[in-house]
């Protein structure tokens, strides 16, 4: 369900672009259109980093890296 909602947001962001969607302009458009979701991603990452116990690390990608990866996957789906 979350993935479906994310795809809808990417679709809306792509539709609002004047040029062909690419990773950078989709990233910028997503931040502009969905500041609340972006803020929530950063909060989740920050909480996770503060909650790690010493010596026990579970890698969590930074919000920028995570969002860009999701955009890349979405763009590949659109091309096929």
C-alpha positions as CSV (number, residue, x, y, z in Angstrom):
1,X,0.0,0.0,0.0
2,X,2.8,2.4,0.9
3,X,4.6,1.6,-2.4
4,X,1.4,2.3,-4.3
5,X,1.0,5.7,-2.6
6,X,4.7,6.5,-3.4
7,X,4.2,5.6,-7.1
8,X,1.2,7.9,-7.2
9,X,3.3,10.7,-5.8
10,X,6.0,10.0,-8.3
11,X,3.4,10.0,-11.1
12,X,2.0,13.4,-10.0
13,X,5.5,14.8,-9.7
14,X,6.4,13.6,-13.2
15,X,3.2,15.1,-14.6
16,X,4.0,18.5,-13.2
17,X,7.4,18.7,-14.8
18,X,7.9,20.7,-17.9
19,X,10.8,18.4,-19.1
20,X,11.4,14.7,-19.4
21,X,11.6,13.2,-15.9
22,X,15.1,12.2,-14.6
23,X,16.4,11.4,-11.2
24,X,17.5,15.0,-10.3
25,X,14.4,16.9,-11.5
26,X,12.1,14.2,-10.0
27,X,13.9,14.5,-6.7
28,X,13.6,18.3,-6.7
29,X,9.9,18.2,-7.7
30,X,9.1,15.6,-5.0
31,X,10.7,17.8,-2.3
32,X,8.7,20.8,-3.6
33,X,5.4,19.0,-3.8
34,X,5.7,16.8,-0.7
35,X,7.6,18.7,2.0
36,X,5.7,16.9,4.8
37,X,6.7,13.4,3.5
38,X,10.3,14.5,3.1
39,X,10.3,15.9,6.6
40,X,8.9,12.6,7.9
41,X,11.7,10.6,6.1
42,X,14.3,12.8,7.7
43,X,12.7,12.4,11.2
44,X,12.5,8.6,10.8
45,X,16.2,8.5,9.8
46,X,17.2,10.8,12.7
47,X,15.2,8.7,15.3
48,X,16.8,5.5,14.0
49,X,20.3,6.9,14.3
50,X,19.7,8.1,17.8
51,X,18.3,4.7,18.9
52,X,21.2,2.6,17.8
53,X,23.0,0.9,20.6
54,X,26.8,1.0,20.7
55,X,28.3,-1.8,18.7
56,X,25.0,-2.8,17.1
57,X,24.6,-1.0,13.8
58,X,22.0,-1.7,11.2
59,X,22.7,0.3,8.1
60,X,19.9,2.6,7.1
61,X,20.5,4.8,4.0
62,X,20.3,8.5,4.4
63,X,16.9,9.9,3.3
64,X,18.4,11.5,0.1
65,X,19.9,8.1,-0.9
66,X,16.8,6.2,-0.2
67,X,14.5,8.6,-2.1
68,X,16.8,8.7,-5.1
69,X,16.9,4.9,-5.2
70,X,13.1,4.8,-5.2
71,X,13.0,7.4,-8.0
72,X,15.5,5.4,-10.1
73,X,13.4,2.2,-9.7
74,X,10.3,4.1,-10.6
75,X,12.0,5.6,-13.7
76,X,13.1,2.2,-14.8
77,X,9.5,0.9,-14.5
78,X,8.3,3.8,-16.7
79,X,10.8,2.9,-19.4
80,X,9.8,-0.7,-19.7
